């Protein structure tokens, strides 16, 4: 008995010692290591770090809109970076729980992190509470499982395959515009919230081109994911406490319910559309085909559901908000709107649907899309985790450090883009001009670049061309400029635009 008690006490002592080492001593040592290298940051709280400060700064930033229509949005969208970089320099360290986050905004360093081939910087796994939105899909996967899923899914986003979907995208766009015109057929000018319209439109497109269904079939799933997104956004700004997701709190119960309903909804959709998708070789079809025909590339039904969750959400959310900012910018800058419209009419005429061949001739439209992605990228920051101690620029970065890359700050950097970095100027992308690979990161770079970027750009180009064929538009007096980060960059109070029929 005495021996057992001694062993139990020794085991308990070892656990306490290990906890003190990992939760207190190791973070303290890392903090001192950064200080010795001249890397400063906000005072950290043991165990909690600066998570509460981040939430406070976000709440304060979202409490008031920006003056007029300023494109200098970083202070509102990544307020913790704006606040702490002003006090501690462009490179600083802050803490999320016991994990350090090193903020990096130099394009060369961003490129080095994101394109590193050695495995020194890996994707950061999702907070377990946040994982419910994406499941075990590409967004949250890493390592061999990520590579497996990426191999299976990549052919669905091949440019030649996507071009085949241009008629379907054009048809969805036409339906959206026809419905708007019918609703306001007796008015020459009317106001709409384009953000709301585009969410319904992109939901229809991703449903068709990826899953062979209609928006109506997936409507319940989209609505459930909207609810889930709000809970996930809160989870991402909170320190995760191991095991807390199993505690039956009000929010956790809602997370459980939403997750169960979404998975059941997707399972039914796969059963209904599986055979049709398999023959059309769309996203769902490729996953089903791999599950049937290739033991090495096999994806189980639960993995397929996880990827459906990811693409239902990301395919709708990213492109809808991207298109929203495009329309707002052209509504504000009518000179560029006129140039883009003249180009579209020259290539396609006023009433003819765009085709894949003609889309490549829309040079001005492409410039507008790129400049929009620079000023208002869908994702505002990227994170990587050091798997070992590495040299990054002049800094020695310890293993287990999060590298925080706020690309929205890089996109607005006057040292990279010039004194007009906070102005809308599509001509900076004229004649195929580009910039340093680490300076323009709307979809990331390197091996983990967003798999759906070609679809998002194609969809935006078709939709914008058809809108320009039918309407002129200006920003409504009721619009309030308040860019906000939820999961992607979006207008906090909607995007009200005055549309005039041509």
C-alpha positions as CSV (number, residue, x, y, z in Angstrom):
1,X,0.0,0.0,0.0
2,X,2.8,2.4,1.0
3,X,4.6,1.6,-2.3
4,X,1.4,2.3,-4.3
5,X,0.9,5.7,-2.5
6,X,4.5,6.6,-3.1
7,X,4.2,5.8,-6.8
8,X,1.0,7.8,-7.0
9,X,2.6,10.8,-5.4
10,X,5.6,10.5,-7.6
11,X,3.4,10.3,-10.7
12,X,1.4,13.4,-9.6
13,X,4.6,15.3,-8.8
14,X,5.9,14.5,-12.3
15,X,2.7,15.7,-13.9
16,X,2.8,19.0,-11.9
17,X,6.5,19.4,-12.9
18,X,5.7,18.8,-16.5
19,X,2.8,21.3,-16.4
20,X,5.0,23.9,-14.8
21,X,7.7,23.4,-17.4
22,X,5.4,23.5,-20.4
23,X,2.9,26.1,-19.2
24,X,5.2,28.5,-17.3
25,X,8.9,28.0,-17.7
26,X,9.0,27.3,-21.4
27,X,6.9,30.3,-22.4
28,X,9.0,32.5,-20.0
29,X,12.2,31.2,-21.5
30,X,10.9,31.9,-25.1
31,X,9.8,35.4,-24.0
32,X,13.3,36.2,-22.7
33,X,14.8,34.7,-25.9
34,X,12.8,37.2,-28.0
35,X,13.6,40.1,-25.7
36,X,17.3,39.4,-26.1
37,X,16.9,39.7,-29.9
38,X,15.1,43.0,-29.5
39,X,11.6,41.6,-30.3
40,X,9.1,43.4,-28.0
41,X,5.4,43.0,-27.6
42,X,2.5,43.6,-25.2
43,X,2.7,42.3,-21.6
44,X,1.5,38.8,-21.5
45,X,-0.6,37.1,-18.9
46,X,0.5,33.6,-17.8
47,X,-1.6,30.8,-19.4
48,X,-4.0,33.3,-21.1
49,X,-1.5,35.4,-23.0
50,X,-3.0,38.3,-24.9
51,X,-6.2,36.6,-26.1
52,X,-8.5,38.9,-24.1
53,X,-6.6,41.9,-25.5
54,X,-7.2,40.8,-29.0
55,X,-10.9,40.3,-28.4
56,X,-11.1,43.8,-26.7
57,X,-9.3,45.5,-29.6
58,X,-11.6,43.8,-32.2
59,X,-14.7,44.9,-30.2
60,X,-13.5,48.4,-30.0
61,X,-12.6,48.5,-33.8
62,X,-16.0,47.2,-34.8
63,X,-17.8,49.7,-32.6
64,X,-17.3,52.6,-35.1
65,X,-17.2,52.7,-38.9
66,X,-14.4,54.2,-40.9
67,X,-14.6,57.9,-41.9
68,X,-15.9,58.4,-45.5
69,X,-14.7,55.6,-47.8
70,X,-11.2,55.1,-46.6
71,X,-9.3,52.1,-48.0
72,X,-6.9,52.3,-45.1
73,X,-8.7,49.4,-43.4
74,X,-6.0,47.4,-41.6
75,X,-6.6,49.2,-38.3
76,X,-10.2,48.1,-38.3
77,X,-9.6,44.6,-39.6
78,X,-6.5,43.6,-37.7
79,X,-6.6,46.1,-34.9
80,X,-4.2,44.2,-32.6
81,X,-1.5,44.4,-35.3
82,X,-2.2,48.1,-35.8
83,X,-2.1,48.8,-32.1
84,X,1.0,46.8,-31.2
85,X,3.1,47.5,-34.3
86,X,2.7,51.2,-33.5
87,X,4.1,50.6,-30.1
88,X,6.6,47.8,-30.6
89,X,7.6,47.9,-34.2
90,X,6.5,46.0,-37.4
91,X,7.9,42.7,-36.0
92,X,6.7,41.9,-32.5
93,X,5.6,39.0,-30.5
94,X,2.3,38.4,-28.7
95,X,0.8,35.4,-27.0
96,X,-2.2,33.2,-27.5
97,X,-2.4,31.1,-24.4
98,X,1.1,29.8,-23.9
99,X,2.0,29.9,-27.6
100,X,4.0,32.9,-29.0
101,X,2.9,34.5,-32.2
102,X,5.5,36.4,-34.2
103,X,4.1,39.0,-36.5
104,X,5.9,39.2,-39.8
105,X,5.1,41.7,-42.6
106,X,8.3,41.8,-44.7
107,X,7.4,40.3,-48.1
108,X,10.8,38.4,-48.3
109,X,10.1,36.8,-44.9
110,X,6.5,36.0,-45.8
111,X,7.6,34.3,-49.0
112,X,10.3,32.4,-47.1
113,X,7.7,31.0,-44.6
114,X,5.0,30.2,-47.1
115,X,7.2,28.6,-49.8
116,X,9.6,26.8,-47.5
117,X,10.2,23.2,-48.9
118,X,11.9,21.8,-45.8
119,X,8.9,21.4,-43.5
120,X,10.1,23.9,-41.0
121,X,6.8,25.8,-41.2
122,X,3.6,23.8,-41.2
123,X,-0.1,24.7,-41.4
124,X,-1.6,25.5,-38.0
125,X,-4.2,23.0,-37.0
126,X,-7.7,24.4,-36.3
127,X,-9.0,25.0,-32.8
128,X,-11.2,21.9,-32.1
129,X,-14.2,24.1,-31.6
130,X,-13.6,25.8,-34.9
131,X,-13.1,22.5,-36.7
132,X,-16.8,21.8,-36.7
133,X,-17.3,24.4,-39.5
134,X,-14.8,22.7,-41.8
135,X,-14.6,19.2,-40.4
136,X,-11.5,17.3,-41.4
137,X,-11.4,19.2,-44.7
138,X,-8.5,20.7,-46.6
139,X,-8.6,24.0,-44.5
140,X,-7.8,22.2,-41.3
141,X,-5.7,19.2,-42.6
142,X,-1.9,19.0,-42.7
143,X,0.8,16.5,-43.5
144,X,0.1,13.3,-45.4
145,X,-3.7,13.5,-45.0
146,X,-3.7,17.0,-46.5
147,X,-1.6,15.8,-49.4
148,X,-3.9,12.9,-50.0
149,X,-7.0,15.1,-50.1
150,X,-5.3,17.7,-52.2
151,X,-4.4,15.1,-54.9
152,X,-7.9,13.9,-55.1
153,X,-9.5,17.3,-55.3
154,X,-7.1,19.3,-57.5
155,X,-8.4,17.9,-60.8
156,X,-11.9,19.4,-60.0
157,X,-10.3,22.9,-60.2
158,X,-8.2,22.5,-63.3
159,X,-8.7,25.5,-65.5
160,X,-9.8,23.6,-68.5
161,X,-12.4,21.8,-66.5
162,X,-13.6,25.0,-64.9
163,X,-14.1,26.6,-68.3
164,X,-16.8,24.0,-69.0
165,X,-18.8,25.6,-66.1
166,X,-18.8,29.1,-67.6
167,X,-22.3,28.6,-69.2
168,X,-23.7,27.4,-65.9
169,X,-22.1,30.4,-64.0
170,X,-23.5,32.7,-66.7
171,X,-26.9,31.1,-66.4
172,X,-26.9,31.6,-62.6
173,X,-25.8,35.2,-63.1
174,X,-28.6,35.8,-65.6
175,X,-31.2,34.3,-63.3
176,X,-30.0,36.6,-60.5
177,X,-30.2,39.7,-62.7
178,X,-33.5,38.8,-64.3
179,X,-35.0,38.3,-60.8
180,X,-33.7,41.7,-59.7
181,X,-35.1,43.4,-62.9
182,X,-38.5,41.7,-62.5
183,X,-38.7,42.8,-58.8
184,X,-38.0,46.4,-59.8
185,X,-39.3,46.5,-63.4
186,X,-41.2,49.8,-62.9
187,X,-38.2,51.6,-61.5
188,X,-35.2,53.0,-63.4
189,X,-33.1,53.2,-60.3
190,X,-33.3,51.0,-57.2
191,X,-31.2,50.2,-54.1
192,X,-30.0,46.7,-53.3
193,X,-27.6,45.1,-50.7
194,X,-25.2,43.4,-53.1
195,X,-23.6,41.4,-50.3
196,X,-26.9,39.7,-49.6
197,X,-27.5,39.1,-53.3
198,X,-24.1,37.7,-54.0
199,X,-24.3,35.2,-51.1
200,X,-27.4,33.7,-52.7
201,X,-25.7,33.7,-56.1
202,X,-22.4,32.1,-55.1
203,X,-24.3,29.5,-53.0
204,X,-26.2,28.5,-56.3
205,X,-22.9,28.4,-58.3
206,X,-21.0,26.3,-55.8
207,X,-24.0,23.9,-55.4
208,X,-24.1,23.4,-59.2
209,X,-20.5,23.2,-60.2
210,X,-19.1,21.3,-57.2
211,X,-22.1,19.1,-56.0
212,X,-24.5,18.9,-58.9
213,X,-27.4,20.3,-56.9
214,X,-29.3,23.5,-56.7
215,X,-29.3,26.2,-54.0
216,X,-32.7,25.1,-52.9
217,X,-31.4,21.6,-52.2
218,X,-28.5,23.0,-50.1
219,X,-30.4,26.0,-48.6
220,X,-30.7,24.5,-45.2
221,X,-27.1,23.6,-45.1
222,X,-26.0,27.1,-46.0
223,X,-28.3,28.6,-43.3
224,X,-26.9,26.2,-40.7
225,X,-23.3,27.1,-41.7
226,X,-24.1,30.8,-41.3
227,X,-25.1,30.2,-37.7
228,X,-22.0,28.0,-37.2
229,X,-19.7,30.7,-38.6
230,X,-20.5,33.1,-35.8
231,X,-19.7,30.5,-33.1
232,X,-16.5,29.6,-34.9
233,X,-15.4,33.2,-35.1
234,X,-15.7,33.5,-31.4
235,X,-13.8,30.2,-30.8
236,X,-10.9,31.4,-33.0
237,X,-10.3,34.4,-30.8
238,X,-10.4,32.4,-27.6
239,X,-7.8,30.2,-26.0
240,X,-8.9,26.6,-26.3
241,X,-9.1,24.7,-23.0
242,X,-8.6,21.0,-23.7
243,X,-11.8,19.1,-23.1
244,X,-14.0,22.2,-22.8
245,X,-15.8,21.4,-26.0
246,X,-17.4,18.4,-24.3
247,X,-18.9,20.5,-21.5
248,X,-22.6,21.0,-22.1
249,X,-22.6,24.8,-22.2
250,X,-25.3,26.7,-24.2
251,X,-22.8,27.4,-27.0
252,X,-21.5,23.9,-27.1
253,X,-24.9,22.4,-27.3
254,X,-25.7,24.7,-30.2
255,X,-22.4,23.6,-31.9
256,X,-23.3,20.0,-31.4
257,X,-26.8,20.5,-32.8
258,X,-25.6,22.4,-35.9
259,X,-22.8,20.0,-36.6
260,X,-25.2,17.0,-36.5
261,X,-27.8,18.7,-38.7
262,X,-25.2,19.8,-41.3
263,X,-23.7,16.3,-41.5
264,X,-27.1,14.7,-41.9
265,X,-28.0,17.3,-44.6
266,X,-24.8,16.6,-46.6
267,X,-25.2,12.9,-46.3
268,X,-28.6,13.1,-47.9
269,X,-27.3,15.4,-50.6
270,X,-24.5,13.0,-51.5
271,X,-27.0,10.1,-51.6
272,X,-29.3,12.0,-54.0
273,X,-26.6,13.5,-56.3
274,X,-23.8,11.0,-56.1
275,X,-24.4,9.1,-59.3
276,X,-24.9,12.2,-61.4
277,X,-21.8,13.8,-60.0
278,X,-19.7,10.7,-60.6
279,X,-20.4,10.9,-64.3
280,X,-19.8,14.7,-64.6
281,X,-16.5,14.4,-62.7
282,X,-17.2,17.5,-60.5
283,X,-15.8,17.9,-57.0
284,X,-18.2,15.5,-55.4
285,X,-17.9,13.1,-58.3
286,X,-14.1,12.9,-58.0
287,X,-14.3,12.1,-54.3
288,X,-16.9,9.3,-54.9
289,X,-14.9,7.9,-57.8
290,X,-11.7,7.8,-55.7
291,X,-13.7,6.0,-53.0
292,X,-14.8,3.3,-55.4
293,X,-11.9,2.8,-57.8
294,X,-8.6,3.6,-56.1
295,X,-7.7,1.9,-52.8
296,X,-4.7,4.2,-52.4
297,X,-6.6,7.4,-52.9
298,X,-9.8,6.2,-51.1
299,X,-11.9,8.7,-49.2
300,X,-14.5,7.5,-46.7
301,X,-18.0,8.9,-46.6
302,X,-17.1,10.9,-43.5
303,X,-14.1,12.5,-45.2
304,X,-16.3,13.3,-48.2
305,X,-18.8,15.0,-45.9
306,X,-16.0,17.0,-44.3
307,X,-14.8,18.3,-47.7
308,X,-18.3,19.1,-48.7
309,X,-18.6,21.2,-45.5
310,X,-15.4,23.0,-46.4
311,X,-16.3,23.8,-50.0
312,X,-20.0,24.6,-49.3
313,X,-18.8,27.3,-46.9
314,X,-15.6,28.5,-48.5
315,X,-16.9,28.4,-52.1
316,X,-19.9,30.7,-51.1
317,X,-18.3,33.0,-48.5
318,X,-15.0,33.9,-50.3
319,X,-16.5,34.7,-53.7
320,X,-19.6,36.5,-52.4
321,X,-17.5,38.9,-50.3
322,X,-14.9,39.3,-53.1
323,X,-17.7,40.3,-55.5
324,X,-19.2,42.7,-53.0
325,X,-15.9,44.7,-52.7
326,X,-15.5,44.7,-56.5
327,X,-18.9,46.3,-57.0
328,X,-18.4,48.8,-54.1
329,X,-15.1,49.9,-55.5
330,X,-16.4,50.3,-59.0
331,X,-19.5,52.1,-57.6
332,X,-17.2,54.6,-56.0
333,X,-14.7,54.9,-58.9
334,X,-17.1,55.4,-61.8
335,X,-14.2,56.1,-64.2
336,X,-12.9,52.6,-63.8
337,X,-16.5,51.3,-64.0
338,X,-16.9,53.0,-67.4
339,X,-13.6,51.5,-68.7
340,X,-14.5,48.0,-67.6
341,X,-17.9,48.3,-69.1
342,X,-16.6,49.5,-72.5
343,X,-14.2,46.5,-72.5
344,X,-16.9,44.0,-71.7
345,X,-19.2,45.5,-74.4
346,X,-16.4,45.4,-76.9
347,X,-15.6,41.7,-76.2
348,X,-19.2,40.4,-75.7
349,X,-21.7,43.0,-76.6
350,X,-24.6,44.2,-74.4
351,X,-26.7,41.1,-74.1
352,X,-24.6,38.1,-75.0
353,X,-23.4,35.7,-72.3
354,X,-19.7,35.6,-71.7
355,X,-17.8,32.6,-73.1
356,X,-14.6,31.1,-71.8
357,X,-12.5,32.2,-74.8
358,X,-13.6,35.9,-74.5
359,X,-12.9,36.0,-70.7
360,X,-9.2,36.0,-71.4
361,X,-9.5,39.2,-73.3
362,X,-10.9,41.2,-70.3
363,X,-7.6,42.8,-69.3
364,X,-9.2,45.8,-67.5
365,X,-11.6,43.6,-65.6
366,X,-8.7,41.4,-64.5
367,X,-6.8,44.5,-63.3
368,X,-9.9,45.6,-61.3
369,X,-10.2,42.2,-59.7
370,X,-6.6,42.0,-58.7
371,X,-6.7,45.5,-57.2
372,X,-9.8,44.6,-55.3
373,X,-8.0,41.5,-53.9
374,X,-5.1,43.7,-52.9
375,X,-7.2,46.2,-51.0
376,X,-9.8,43.8,-49.6
377,X,-8.4,40.2,-49.6
378,X,-10.9,37.6,-48.5
379,X,-8.5,36.2,-45.9
380,X,-6.6,38.9,-44.0
381,X,-3.9,36.9,-42.3
382,X,-2.1,33.5,-42.6
383,X,-0.5,31.5,-39.9
384,X,2.2,28.9,-39.8
385,X,3.8,26.9,-37.0
386,X,7.6,26.3,-36.7
387,X,8.3,22.6,-36.3
388,X,11.8,23.2,-35.2
389,X,14.1,26.1,-34.3
390,X,14.7,28.1,-37.5
391,X,16.5,31.2,-38.7
392,X,14.0,33.8,-40.2
393,X,15.8,36.8,-41.5
394,X,18.0,38.0,-38.6
395,X,15.9,36.2,-36.0
396,X,16.3,32.9,-34.3
397,X,12.8,31.6,-34.0
398,X,12.2,28.7,-31.5
399,X,10.2,25.6,-32.3
400,X,6.5,25.9,-31.6
401,X,6.2,29.5,-32.6
402,X,3.2,30.7,-34.6
403,X,4.2,32.9,-37.5
404,X,1.4,35.5,-38.0
405,X,1.4,37.0,-41.5
406,X,-1.3,39.8,-41.9
407,X,-1.3,40.0,-45.7
408,X,-3.8,42.9,-45.5
409,X,-1.0,44.9,-43.9
410,X,1.5,43.8,-46.6
411,X,-1.1,44.7,-49.3
412,X,-1.3,48.2,-48.0
413,X,2.4,48.8,-47.4
414,X,3.6,52.1,-48.9
415,X,7.2,50.7,-49.1
416,X,6.0,47.9,-51.4
417,X,3.1,49.6,-53.4
418,X,4.1,53.3,-53.3
419,X,2.5,56.3,-51.7
420,X,-0.9,55.5,-53.2
421,X,-1.0,52.1,-51.5
422,X,-4.3,52.9,-49.8
423,X,-5.9,54.1,-53.1
424,X,-7.8,52.1,-55.7
425,X,-5.5,52.1,-58.8
426,X,-6.0,49.0,-61.0
427,X,-3.4,50.3,-63.5
428,X,-0.7,49.1,-61.1
429,X,-1.5,45.6,-62.5
430,X,-1.5,46.8,-66.2
431,X,0.4,44.8,-68.9
432,X,0.8,41.8,-66.7
433,X,2.8,43.8,-64.1
434,X,3.3,42.0,-60.9
435,X,5.0,42.4,-57.6
436,X,7.2,40.5,-55.3
437,X,5.7,37.0,-54.7
438,X,5.5,37.7,-51.0
439,X,3.7,41.0,-51.4
440,X,0.5,39.9,-53.1
441,X,-1.2,37.0,-51.2
442,X,-4.9,37.1,-51.6
443,X,-5.1,33.3,-51.9
444,X,-1.7,32.5,-50.3
445,X,1.3,31.2,-52.2
446,X,3.3,28.0,-52.3
447,X,2.0,24.4,-52.0
448,X,-1.0,25.4,-49.8
449,X,-2.3,28.1,-52.1
450,X,-6.1,28.1,-52.1
451,X,-7.3,25.3,-54.3
452,X,-10.4,27.2,-55.3
453,X,-8.8,30.5,-56.5
454,X,-9.3,29.7,-60.2
455,X,-13.0,29.1,-59.6
456,X,-13.4,32.3,-57.5
457,X,-11.7,34.5,-60.2
458,X,-13.6,32.9,-63.0
459,X,-16.9,33.3,-61.2
460,X,-16.2,36.9,-60.3
461,X,-15.2,37.7,-63.9
462,X,-18.4,36.2,-65.4
463,X,-20.6,37.9,-62.9
464,X,-19.0,41.3,-63.1
465,X,-19.1,41.2,-66.9
466,X,-22.8,40.5,-67.0
467,X,-23.6,43.1,-64.3
468,X,-21.7,45.7,-66.3
469,X,-23.7,44.8,-69.4
470,X,-27.0,45.6,-67.7
471,X,-26.4,48.2,-65.0
472,X,-24.6,51.3,-64.0
473,X,-24.2,51.7,-60.2
474,X,-23.1,54.1,-57.5
475,X,-22.7,53.8,-53.7
476,X,-25.9,54.4,-51.9
477,X,-26.1,57.3,-49.3
478,X,-27.2,54.6,-46.8
479,X,-24.0,52.6,-47.1
480,X,-21.7,52.6,-44.0
481,X,-18.1,51.7,-44.7
482,X,-17.2,49.2,-42.0
483,X,-15.0,46.3,-43.3
484,X,-15.1,43.6,-40.7
485,X,-13.3,40.2,-40.2
486,X,-15.7,37.4,-39.4
487,X,-14.2,34.4,-41.2
488,X,-13.5,36.4,-44.3
489,X,-13.4,40.2,-44.9
490,X,-17.0,41.5,-45.3
491,X,-19.0,44.7,-44.8
492,X,-20.4,44.9,-41.3
493,X,-23.6,46.6,-42.2
494,X,-24.2,45.3,-45.7
495,X,-23.3,46.8,-49.1
496,X,-26.0,49.1,-50.3
497,X,-25.7,50.2,-54.0
498,X,-27.9,52.2,-56.3
499,X,-28.4,50.3,-59.6
500,X,-29.5,52.0,-62.8
501,X,-30.7,50.0,-65.8
502,X,-28.8,50.7,-69.0
